[in-house]
Amino acid sequence: MSSIPAFISELIRAANEIEKLTPHEMSRLLDRSVDTIRDMREQTGRAGRRRARDVLIDLQVASSRARDLSPEDARDTLLDAADLIRALRIMQDGEE
Protein backbone atom coordinates (compact mmCIF):
# COMPACT_ATOMS: atom_id res chain seq x y z
CA MET A 1 0.00 0.00 0.00
CA SER A 2 2.96 2.33 0.45
CA SER A 3 3.27 2.59 -3.33
CA ILE A 4 -0.09 4.40 -3.52
CA PRO A 5 1.18 7.65 -1.92
CA ALA A 6 4.22 7.53 -4.22
CA PHE A 7 1.97 7.10 -7.26
CA ILE A 8 -0.26 9.99 -6.15
CA SER A 9 2.87 12.14 -5.86
CA GLU A 10 4.01 10.99 -9.30
CA LEU A 11 0.66 12.02 -10.82
CA ILE A 12 0.75 15.44 -9.16
CA ARG A 13 4.37 16.01 -10.16
CA ALA A 14 3.55 15.06 -13.78
CA ALA A 15 0.56 17.43 -13.76
CA ASN A 16 2.76 20.27 -12.50
CA GLU A 17 5.38 19.55 -15.18
CA ILE A 18 2.94 18.71 -17.98
CA GLU A 19 5.12 20.37 -20.63
CA LYS A 20 7.87 17.78 -19.96
CA LEU A 21 5.52 14.82 -20.47
CA THR A 22 5.35 12.98 -23.79
CA PRO A 23 1.96 11.65 -24.97
CA HIS A 24 3.25 8.12 -24.32
CA GLU A 25 4.18 8.98 -20.72
CA MET A 26 0.79 10.63 -20.21
CA SER A 27 -1.00 7.58 -21.57
CA ARG A 28 1.10 5.26 -19.40
CA LEU A 29 0.24 7.25 -16.25
CA LEU A 30 -3.45 7.26 -17.09
CA ASP A 31 -3.49 3.53 -17.85
CA ARG A 32 -1.75 2.88 -14.55
CA SER A 33 -4.33 5.12 -12.84
CA VAL A 34 -7.18 3.10 -14.35
CA ASP A 35 -5.63 -0.15 -13.14
CA THR A 36 -4.99 1.28 -9.67
CA ILE A 37 -8.50 2.71 -9.34
CA ARG A 38 -10.09 -0.52 -10.55
CA ASP A 39 -8.07 -2.57 -8.04
CA MET A 40 -8.80 -0.19 -5.18
CA ARG A 41 -12.52 -0.14 -5.98
CA GLU A 42 -12.64 -3.92 -5.94
CA GLN A 43 -10.97 -3.90 -2.53
CA THR A 44 -13.46 -1.37 -1.16
CA GLY A 45 -16.52 -2.98 -2.77
CA ARG A 46 -17.24 0.03 -5.00
CA ALA A 47 -16.38 -1.58 -8.34
CA GLY A 48 -19.90 -1.99 -9.69
CA ARG A 49 -21.26 1.51 -9.28
CA ARG A 50 -22.26 3.23 -12.52
CA ARG A 51 -20.48 6.51 -11.86
CA ALA A 52 -17.35 4.57 -10.95
CA ARG A 53 -17.33 2.97 -14.40
CA ASP A 54 -17.92 6.36 -16.05
CA VAL A 55 -14.77 7.83 -14.46
CA LEU A 56 -12.71 4.88 -15.60
CA ILE A 57 -14.06 5.27 -19.13
CA ASP A 58 -13.18 8.98 -19.07
CA LEU A 59 -9.62 8.16 -18.02
CA GLN A 60 -9.31 5.46 -20.68
CA VAL A 61 -10.53 7.88 -23.37
CA ALA A 62 -8.08 10.52 -22.18
CA SER A 63 -5.30 7.93 -22.31
CA SER A 64 -6.12 7.01 -25.89
CA ARG A 65 -6.31 10.70 -26.84
CA ALA A 66 -3.21 11.78 -24.87
CA ARG A 67 -1.59 13.19 -28.02
CA ASP A 68 -4.59 15.45 -28.65
CA LEU A 69 -5.15 16.77 -25.11
CA SER A 70 -4.41 20.40 -24.40
CA PRO A 71 -1.88 20.95 -21.61
CA GLU A 72 -4.71 22.17 -19.39
CA ASP A 73 -6.87 19.10 -20.06
CA ALA A 74 -3.89 16.79 -19.54
CA ARG A 75 -3.05 18.48 -16.23
CA ASP A 76 -6.64 18.37 -15.03
CA THR A 77 -7.01 14.70 -15.97
CA LEU A 78 -3.87 13.71 -14.04
CA LEU A 79 -5.03 15.71 -11.02
CA ASP A 80 -8.49 14.10 -11.20
CA ALA A 81 -6.88 10.66 -11.21
CA ALA A 82 -4.70 11.60 -8.23
CA ASP A 83 -7.73 12.95 -6.32
CA LEU A 84 -9.73 9.80 -6.97
CA ILE A 85 -6.90 7.52 -5.88
CA ARG A 86 -6.40 9.64 -2.75
CA ALA A 87 -10.12 9.41 -1.92
CA LEU A 88 -10.13 5.65 -2.40
CA ARG A 89 -7.09 5.33 -0.16
CA ILE A 90 -8.87 7.30 2.56
CA MET A 91 -11.87 4.96 2.22
CA GLN A 92 -9.59 1.93 2.48
CA ASP A 93 -7.86 3.34 5.55
CA GLY A 94 -11.26 3.96 7.15
CA GLU A 95 -12.29 0.35 6.63
CA GLU A 96 -9.18 -1.09 8.28
The first five atom37 places (N, CA, C, CB, O) and aatype in JSON, in Angstrom:
{
  "aatype": [12, 15, 15, 9, 14, 0, 13, 9, 15, 6, 10, 9, 1, 0, 0, 2, 6, 9, 6, 11, 10, 16, 14, 8, 6, 12, 15, 1, 10, 10, 3, 1, 15, 19, 3, 16, 9, 1, 3, 12, 1, 6, 5, 16, 7, 1, 0, 7, 1, 1, 1, 0, 1, 3, 19, 10, 9, 3, 10, 5, 19, 0, 15, 15, 1, 0, 1, 3, 10, 15, 14, 6, 3, 0, 1, 3, 16, 10, 10, 3, 0, 0, 3, 10, 9, 1, 0, 10, 1, 9, 12, 5, 3, 7, 6, 6],
  "atom_mask": [
    [1, 1, 1, 1, 1],
    [1, 1, 1, 1, 1],
    [1, 1, 1, 1, 1],
    [1, 1, 1, 1, 1],
    [1, 1, 1, 1, 1],
    [1, 1, 1, 1, 1],
    [1, 1, 1, 1, 1],
    [1, 1, 1, 1, 1],
    [1, 1, 1, 1, 1],
    [1, 1, 1, 1, 1],
    [1, 1, 1, 1, 1],
    [1, 1, 1, 1, 1],
    [1, 1, 1, 1, 1],
    [1, 1, 1, 1, 1],
    [1, 1, 1, 1, 1],
    [1, 1, 1, 1, 1],
    [1, 1, 1, 1, 1],
    [1, 1, 1, 1, 1],
    [1, 1, 1, 1, 1],
    [1, 1, 1, 1, 1],
    [1, 1, 1, 1, 1],
    [1, 1, 1, 1, 1],
    [1, 1, 1, 1, 1],
    [1, 1, 1, 1, 1],
    [1, 1, 1, 1, 1],
    [1, 1, 1, 1, 1],
    [1, 1, 1, 1, 1],
    [1, 1, 1, 1, 1],
    [1, 1, 1, 1, 1],
    [1, 1, 1, 1, 1],
    [1, 1, 1, 1, 1],
    [1, 1, 1, 1, 1],
    [1, 1, 1, 1, 1],
    [1, 1, 1, 1, 1],
    [1, 1, 1, 1, 1],
    [1, 1, 1, 1, 1],
    [1, 1, 1, 1, 1],
    [1, 1, 1, 1, 1],
    [1, 1, 1, 1, 1],
    [1, 1, 1, 1, 1],
    [1, 1, 1, 1, 1],
    [1, 1, 1, 1, 1],
    [1, 1, 1, 1, 1],
    [1, 1, 1, 1, 1],
    [1, 1, 1, 0, 1],
    [1, 1, 1, 1, 1],
    [1, 1, 1, 1, 1],
    [1, 1, 1, 0, 1],
    [1, 1, 1, 1, 1],
    [1, 1, 1, 1, 1],
    [1, 1, 1, 1, 1],
    [1, 1, 1, 1, 1],
    [1, 1, 1, 1, 1],
    [1, 1, 1, 1, 1],
    [1, 1, 1, 1, 1],
    [1, 1, 1, 1, 1],
    [1, 1, 1, 1, 1],
    [1, 1, 1, 1, 1],
    [1, 1, 1, 1, 1],
    [1, 1, 1, 1, 1],
    [1, 1, 1, 1, 1],
    [1, 1, 1, 1, 1],
    [1, 1, 1, 1, 1],
    [1, 1, 1, 1, 1],
    [1, 1, 1, 1, 1],
    [1, 1, 1, 1, 1],
    [1, 1, 1, 1, 1],
    [1, 1, 1, 1, 1],
    [1, 1, 1, 1, 1],
    [1, 1, 1, 1, 1],
    [1, 1, 1, 1, 1],
    [1, 1, 1, 1, 1],
    [1, 1, 1, 1, 1],
    [1, 1, 1, 1, 1],
    [1, 1, 1, 1, 1],
    [1, 1, 1, 1, 1],
    [1, 1, 1, 1, 1],
    [1, 1, 1, 1, 1],
    [1, 1, 1, 1, 1],
    [1, 1, 1, 1, 1],
    [1, 1, 1, 1, 1],
    [1, 1, 1, 1, 1],
    [1, 1, 1, 1, 1],
    [1, 1, 1, 1, 1],
    [1, 1, 1, 1, 1],
    [1, 1, 1, 1, 1],
    [1, 1, 1, 1, 1],
    [1, 1, 1, 1, 1],
    [1, 1, 1, 1, 1],
    [1, 1, 1, 1, 1],
    [1, 1, 1, 1, 1],
    [1, 1, 1, 1, 1],
    [1, 1, 1, 1, 1],
    [1, 1, 1, 0, 1],
    [1, 1, 1, 1, 1],
    [1, 1, 1, 1, 1]
  ],
  "atom_positions": [
    [[0.82, -1.21, 0.0], [0.0, 0.0, 0.0], [0.85, 1.26, 0.0], [-0.93, 0.01, 1.21], [0.37, 2.34, -0.36]],
    [[2.11, 1.14, 0.39], [2.96, 2.33, 0.45], [3.25, 2.89, -0.94], [4.27, 2.0, 1.15], [3.67, 4.05, -1.07]],
    [[3.03, 2.1, -1.98], [3.27, 2.59, -3.33], [2.17, 3.56, -3.79], [3.38, 1.42, -4.31], [2.38, 4.35, -4.72]],
    [[1.02, 3.5, -3.14], [-0.09, 4.4, -3.52], [0.28, 5.87, -3.28], [-1.36, 4.04, -2.72], [0.11, 6.68, -4.19]],
    [[0.79, 6.24, -2.1], [1.18, 7.65, -1.92], [2.25, 8.09, -2.92], [1.68, 7.88, -0.5], [2.24, 9.22, -3.4]],
    [[3.18, 7.19, -3.24], [4.22, 7.53, -4.22], [3.6, 7.75, -5.6], [5.29, 6.41, -4.28], [4.02, 8.66, -6.32]],
    [[2.62, 6.94, -5.96], [1.97, 7.1, -7.26], [1.15, 8.4, -7.31], [1.06, 5.9, -7.56], [1.15, 9.09, -8.32]],
    [[0.47, 8.72, -6.22], [-0.26, 9.99, -6.15], [0.71, 11.15, -6.36], [-1.01, 10.14, -4.77], [0.42, 12.08, -7.11]],
    [[1.85, 11.09, -5.7], [2.87, 12.14, -5.86], [3.38, 12.21, -7.3], [4.05, 11.89, -4.91], [3.61, 13.29, -7.83]],
    [[3.55, 11.04, -7.91], [4.01, 10.99, -9.3], [3.0, 11.66, -10.23], [4.25, 9.53, -9.72], [3.38, 12.39, -11.15]],
    [[1.71, 11.4, -10.0], [0.66, 12.02, -10.82], [0.66, 13.54, -10.66], [-0.71, 11.44, -10.46], [0.55, 14.28, -11.63]],
    [[0.77, 13.99, -9.43], [0.75, 15.44, -9.16], [1.99, 16.1, -9.76], [0.68, 15.72, -7.64], [1.91, 17.18, -10.35]],
    [[3.13, 15.46, -9.6], [4.37, 16.01, -10.16], [4.26, 16.1, -11.69], [5.6, 15.12, -9.77], [4.64, 17.1, -12.28]],
    [[3.73, 15.05, -12.32], [3.55, 15.06, -13.78], [2.59, 16.17, -14.2], [3.02, 13.69, -14.27], [2.82, 16.85, -15.2]],
    [[1.52, 16.36, -13.44], [0.56, 17.43, -13.76], [1.21, 18.8, -13.67], [-0.65, 17.36, -12.83], [0.92, 19.68, -14.47]],
    [[2.09, 18.98, -12.68], [2.76, 20.27, -12.5], [3.88, 20.5, -13.51], [3.32, 20.36, -11.11], [4.33, 21.63, -13.69]],
    [[4.32, 19.44, -14.17], [5.38, 19.55, -15.18], [4.88, 19.01, -16.52], [6.66, 18.79, -14.73], [5.61, 18.33, -17.24]],
    [[3.62, 19.3, -16.83], [2.94, 18.71, -17.98], [3.7, 18.95, -19.29], [1.54, 19.27, -18.1], [3.64, 18.12, -20.19]],
    [[4.4, 20.07, -19.39], [5.12, 20.37, -20.63], [6.3, 19.42, -20.86], [5.61, 21.8, -20.6], [6.8, 19.32, -21.98]],
    [[6.75, 18.73, -19.83], [7.87, 17.78, -19.96], [7.4, 16.37, -20.3], [8.67, 17.74, -18.66], [8.21, 15.49, -20.59]],
    [[6.09, 16.15, -20.28], [5.52, 14.82, -20.47], [5.26, 14.54, -21.95], [4.21, 14.67, -19.67], [4.68, 15.38, -22.65]],
    [[5.68, 13.38, -22.43], [5.35, 12.98, -23.79], [3.94, 12.36, -23.77], [6.41, 11.96, -24.35], [3.46, 11.95, -22.72]],
    [[3.27, 12.3, -24.92], [1.96, 11.65, -24.97], [2.02, 10.2, -24.48], [1.42, 11.68, -26.39], [1.09, 9.73, -23.83]],
    [[3.11, 9.5, -24.78], [3.25, 8.12, -24.32], [3.32, 8.05, -22.79], [4.51, 7.47, -24.94], [2.69, 7.19, -22.18]],
    [[4.08, 8.95, -22.19], [4.18, 8.98, -20.72], [2.83, 9.32, -20.09], [5.24, 10.02, -20.27], [2.44, 8.74, -19.07]],
    [[2.12, 10.25, -20.7], [0.79, 10.63, -20.21], [-0.14, 9.43, -20.28], [0.21, 11.82, -21.04], [-0.84, 9.13, -19.31]],
    [[-0.15, 8.75, -21.39], [-1.0, 7.58, -21.57], [-0.64, 6.49, -20.57], [-0.87, 7.05, -23.0], [-1.53, 5.85, -20.0]],
    [[0.64, 6.27, -20.35], [1.1, 5.26, -19.4], [0.61, 5.57, -17.98], [2.62, 5.15, -19.42], [0.16, 4.68, -17.26]],
    [[0.71, 6.85, -17.59], [0.24, 7.25, -16.25], [-1.27, 7.07, -16.11], [0.62, 8.7, -15.98], [-1.75, 6.62, -15.07]],
    [[-2.0, 7.41, -17.15], [-3.45, 7.26, -17.09], [-3.86, 5.8, -17.08], [-4.11, 7.97, -18.27], [-4.78, 5.42, -16.35]],
    [[-3.19, 4.97, -17.87], [-3.49, 3.53, -17.85], [-3.19, 2.94, -16.47], [-2.67, 2.79, -18.93], [-3.96, 2.12, -15.95]],
    [[-2.09, 3.35, -15.9], [-1.75, 2.88, -14.55], [-2.77, 3.37, -13.54], [-0.33, 3.36, -14.15], [-3.1, 2.65, -12.59]],
    [[-3.28, 4.58, -13.72], [-4.33, 5.12, -12.84], [-5.59, 4.27, -12.93], [-4.65, 6.58, -13.2], [-6.19, 3.93, -11.91]],
    [[-5.98, 3.93, -14.15], [-7.18, 3.1, -14.35], [-7.02, 1.77, -13.62], [-7.43, 2.86, -15.87], [-7.93, 1.33, -12.91]],
    [[-5.87, 1.13, -13.8], [-5.63, -0.15, -13.14], [-5.66, 0.0, -11.61], [-4.28, -0.74, -13.58], [-6.25, -0.83, -10.91]],
    [[-5.04, 1.04, -11.12], [-4.99, 1.28, -9.67], [-6.38, 1.53, -9.12], [-4.07, 2.46, -9.35], [-6.76, 0.97, -8.09]],
    [[-7.14, 2.38, -9.8], [-8.5, 2.71, -9.34], [-9.38, 1.47, -9.38], [-9.11, 3.83, -10.22], [-10.15, 1.23, -8.45]],
    [[-9.28, 0.7, -10.44], [-10.09, -0.52, -10.55], [-9.77, -1.48, -9.4], [-9.83, -1.22, -11.92], [-10.67, -2.01, -8.76]],
    [[-8.48, -1.69, -9.13], [-8.07, -2.57, -8.04], [-8.55, -2.06, -6.69], [-6.55, -2.72, -8.03], [-9.04, -2.82, -5.86]],
    [[-8.4, -0.77, -6.47], [-8.8, -0.19, -5.18], [-10.32, -0.27, -5.0], [-8.33, 1.28, -5.07], [-10.8, -0.52, -3.9]],
    [[-11.06, -0.06, -6.07], [-12.52, -0.14, -5.98], [-12.97, -1.56, -5.67], [-13.16, 0.34, -7.27], [-13.93, -1.76, -4.92]],
    [[-12.3, -2.53, -6.24], [-12.64, -3.92, -5.94], [-12.38, -4.22, -4.47], [-11.82, -4.89, -6.83], [-13.17, -4.92, -3.83]],
    [[-11.31, -3.69, -3.94], [-10.97, -3.9, -2.53], [-11.96, -3.22, -1.59], [-9.56, -3.39, -2.26], [-12.2, -3.71, -0.48]],
    [[-12.52, -2.09, -2.02], [-13.46, -1.37, -1.16], [-14.92, -1.72, -1.45], [-13.26, 0.12, -1.31], [-15.82, -1.21, -0.79]],
    [[-15.16, -2.59, -2.44], [-16.52, -2.98, -2.77], [-17.28, -1.94, -3.56], [0.0, 0.0, 0.0], [-18.51, -1.95, -3.56]],
    [[-16.59, -1.03, -4.23], [-17.24, 0.03, -5.0], [-17.08, -0.15, -6.51], [-16.7, 1.38, -4.59], [-17.28, 0.79, -7.27]],
    [[-16.71, -1.35, -6.93], [-16.38, -1.58, -8.34], [-17.59, -1.52, -9.26], [-15.72, -2.91, -8.48], [-17.43, -1.16, -10.42]],
    [[-18.77, -1.87, -8.8], [-19.9, -1.99, -9.69], [-20.75, -0.75, -9.86], [0.0, 0.0, 0.0], [-21.72, -0.78, -10.63]],
    [[-20.43, 0.31, -9.19], [-21.26, 1.51, -9.28], [-21.12, 2.16, -10.65], [-20.88, 2.51, -8.19], [-20.04, 2.2, -11.23]],
    [[-22.23, 2.67, -11.16], [-22.26, 3.23, -12.52], [-21.31, 4.4, -12.67], [-23.67, 3.67, -12.88], [-20.53, 4.44, -13.63]],
    [[-21.35, 5.34, -11.77], [-20.48, 6.51, -11.86], [-19.01, 6.09, -11.81], [-20.79, 7.51, -10.73], [-18.16, 6.7, -12.47]],
    [[-18.72, 5.06, -11.04], [-17.35, 4.57, -10.95], [-16.86, 4.11, -12.32], [-17.25, 3.42, -9.94], [-15.73, 4.4, -12.7]],
    [[-17.7, 3.42, -13.06], [-17.33, 2.97, -14.4], [-17.16, 4.16, -15.34], [-18.38, 2.01, -14.96], [-16.27, 4.15, -16.19]],
    [[-18.0, 5.18, -15.19], [-17.92, 6.36, -16.05], [-16.56, 7.06, -15.9], [-19.05, 7.34, -15.71], [-15.97, 7.48, -16.9]],
    [[-16.07, 7.18, -14.69], [-14.77, 7.83, -14.46], [-13.66, 7.02, -15.11], [-14.5, 8.0, -12.95], [-12.76, 7.58, -15.72]],
    [[-13.73, 5.72, -14.98], [-12.71, 4.88, -15.6], [-12.75, 5.01, -17.12], [-12.91, 3.41, -15.2], [-11.7, 5.04, -17.77]],
    [[-13.93, 5.08, -17.68], [-14.06, 5.27, -19.13], [-13.46, 6.61, -19.54], [-15.55, 5.18, -19.57], [-12.76, 6.7, -20.55]],
    [[-13.74, 7.66, -18.77], [-13.18, 8.98, -19.07], [-11.65, 8.95, -19.06], [-13.69, 10.03, -18.05], [-11.01, 9.54, -19.93]],
    [[-11.08, 8.26, -18.09], [-9.62, 8.16, -18.02], [-9.05, 7.34, -19.18], [-9.19, 7.55, -16.68], [-8.0, 7.66, -19.72]],
    [[-9.76, 6.28, -19.55], [-9.31, 5.46, -20.68], [-9.37, 6.25, -21.99], [-10.17, 4.19, -20.8], [-8.47, 6.15, -22.82]],
    [[-10.42, 7.04, -22.17], [-10.53, 7.88, -23.37], [-9.41, 8.91, -23.39], [-11.92, 8.59, -23.42], [-8.78, 9.13, -24.43]],
    [[-9.17, 9.54, -22.25], [-8.08, 10.52, -22.18], [-6.74, 9.87, -22.5], [-8.03, 11.18, -20.78], [-5.91, 10.47, -23.18]],
    [[-6.54, 8.65, -22.02], [-5.3, 7.93, -22.31], [-5.14, 7.7, -23.81], [-5.27, 6.59, -21.57], [-4.06, 7.9, -24.37]],
    [[-6.21, 7.28, -24.45], [-6.12, 7.01, -25.89], [-5.98, 8.29, -26.71], [-7.37, 6.24, -26.34], [-5.5, 8.26, -27.85]],
    [[-6.39, 9.41, -26.13], [-6.31, 10.7, -26.84], [-5.18, 11.58, -26.29], [-7.64, 11.45, -26.73], [-5.17, 12.79, -26.53]],
    [[-4.25, 11.0, -25.55], [-3.21, 11.78, -24.87], [-2.51, 12.76, -25.82], [-2.18, 10.85, -24.25], [-2.19, 13.88, -25.44]],
    [[-2.28, 12.33, -27.04], [-1.59, 13.19, -28.02], [-2.4, 14.44, -28.36], [-1.31, 12.39, -29.3], [-1.83, 15.48, -28.71]],
    [[-3.73, 14.35, -28.25], [-4.59, 15.45, -28.65], [-5.04, 16.35, -27.49], [-5.8, 14.91, -29.33], [-5.69, 17.37, -27.72]],
    [[-4.71, 15.98, -26.26], [-5.15, 16.77, -25.11], [-4.38, 18.08, -25.02], [-4.99, 15.97, -23.81], [-3.17, 18.12, -25.26]],
    [[-5.1, 19.15, -24.67], [-4.41, 20.4, -24.4], [-3.62, 20.24, -23.1], [-5.43, 21.61, -24.31], [-3.95, 19.36, -22.3]],
    [[-2.61, 21.05, -22.88], [-1.88, 20.95, -21.61], [-2.8, 21.1, -20.39], [-0.79, 22.01, -21.56], [-2.6, 20.44, -19.38]],
    [[-3.79, 21.97, -20.51], [-4.71, 22.17, -19.39], [-5.56, 20.92, -19.13], [-5.63, 23.38, -19.66], [-5.75, 20.52, -17.99]],
    [[-6.07, 20.31, -20.2], [-6.87, 19.1, -20.06], [-6.02, 17.94, -19.53], [-7.5, 18.71, -21.4], [-6.47, 17.15, -18.69]],
    [[-4.79, 17.84, -20.01], [-3.89, 16.79, -19.54], [-3.62, 16.97, -18.05], [-2.57, 16.8, -20.35], [-3.69, 16.01, -17.28]],
    [[-3.3, 18.19, -17.65], [-3.05, 18.48, -16.23], [-4.26, 18.14, -15.38], [-2.67, 19.96, -16.04], [-4.14, 17.46, -14.36]],
    [[-5.43, 18.61, -15.8], [-6.64, 18.37, -15.03], [-6.96, 16.88, -14.92], [-7.82, 19.1, -15.67], [-7.41, 16.42, -13.87]],
    [[-6.73, 16.13, -15.98], [-7.01, 14.7, -15.97], [-6.08, 13.98, -14.99], [-6.85, 14.11, -17.38], [-6.53, 13.11, -14.24]],
    [[-4.81, 14.33, -15.0], [-3.87, 13.71, -14.04], [-4.25, 14.05, -12.6], [-2.43, 14.17, -14.34], [-4.19, 13.2, -11.72]],
    [[-4.64, 15.3, -12.37], [-5.03, 15.71, -11.02], [-6.32, 15.02, -10.58], [-5.21, 17.23, -10.95], [-6.47, 14.65, -9.42]],
    [[-7.26, 14.84, -11.51], [-8.49, 14.1, -11.2], [-8.17, 12.66, -10.8], [-9.44, 14.12, -12.42], [-8.74, 12.14, -9.84]],
    [[-7.27, 12.03, -11.54], [-6.88, 10.66, -11.21], [-6.24, 10.61, -9.83], [-5.91, 10.1, -12.28], [-6.55, 9.73, -9.03]],
    [[-5.35, 11.55, -9.54], [-4.7, 11.6, -8.23], [-5.72, 11.8, -7.12], [-3.65, 12.72, -8.18], [-5.65, 11.15, -6.08]],
    [[-6.69, 12.7, -7.33], [-7.73, 12.95, -6.32], [-8.56, 11.71, -6.06], [-8.64, 14.1, -6.76], [-8.89, 11.4, -4.92]],
    [[-8.91, 11.0, -7.12], [-9.73, 9.8, -6.97], [-8.97, 8.71, -6.22], [-10.18, 9.29, -8.34], [-9.52, 8.05, -5.34]],
    [[-7.71, 8.52, -6.57], [-6.9, 7.52, -5.88], [-6.73, 7.9, -4.41], [-5.52, 7.38, -6.56], [-6.8, 7.04, -3.54]],
    [[-6.52, 9.17, -4.14], [-6.4, 9.64, -2.75], [-7.69, 9.37, -1.98], [-6.06, 11.16, -2.71], [-7.65, 8.91, -0.84]],
    [[-8.84, 9.65, -2.59], [-10.12, 9.41, -1.92], [-10.34, 7.93, -1.64], [-11.28, 9.96, -2.77], [-10.82, 7.55, -0.57]],
    [[-9.99, 7.09, -2.6], [-10.13, 5.65, -2.4], [-9.2, 5.15, -1.29], [-9.83, 4.9, -3.69], [-9.57, 4.27, -0.52]],
    [[-8.02, 5.72, -1.22], [-7.09, 5.33, -0.16], [-7.66, 5.71, 1.21], [-5.71, 6.0, -0.37], [-7.54, 4.94, 2.16]],
    [[-8.26, 6.87, 1.3], [-8.87, 7.3, 2.56], [-10.0, 6.33, 2.94], [-9.41, 8.75, 2.45], [-10.13, 5.97, 4.11]],
    [[-10.8, 5.92, 1.95], [-11.87, 4.96, 2.22], [-11.3, 3.63, 2.71], [-12.72, 4.74, 0.96], [-11.83, 3.02, 3.64]],
    [[-10.22, 3.18, 2.07], [-9.59, 1.93, 2.48], [-9.05, 2.04, 3.91], [-8.46, 1.55, 1.52], [-9.21, 1.12, 4.71]],
    [[-8.41, 3.16, 4.2], [-7.86, 3.34, 5.55], [-8.96, 3.37, 6.59], [-7.04, 4.63, 5.62], [-8.77, 2.91, 7.72]],
    [[-10.12, 3.91, 6.23], [-11.26, 3.96, 7.15], [-11.88, 2.61, 7.41], [0.0, 0.0, 0.0], [-12.52, 2.4, 8.44]],
    [[-11.7, 1.7, 6.48], [-12.29, 0.35, 6.63], [-11.39, -0.58, 7.41], [-12.59, -0.26, 5.27], [-11.83, -1.63, 7.87]],
    [[-10.13, -0.21, 7.57], [-9.18, -1.09, 8.28], [-9.29, -0.94, 9.77], [-7.76, -0.82, 7.84], [-8.57, -1.61, 10.51]]
  ]
}
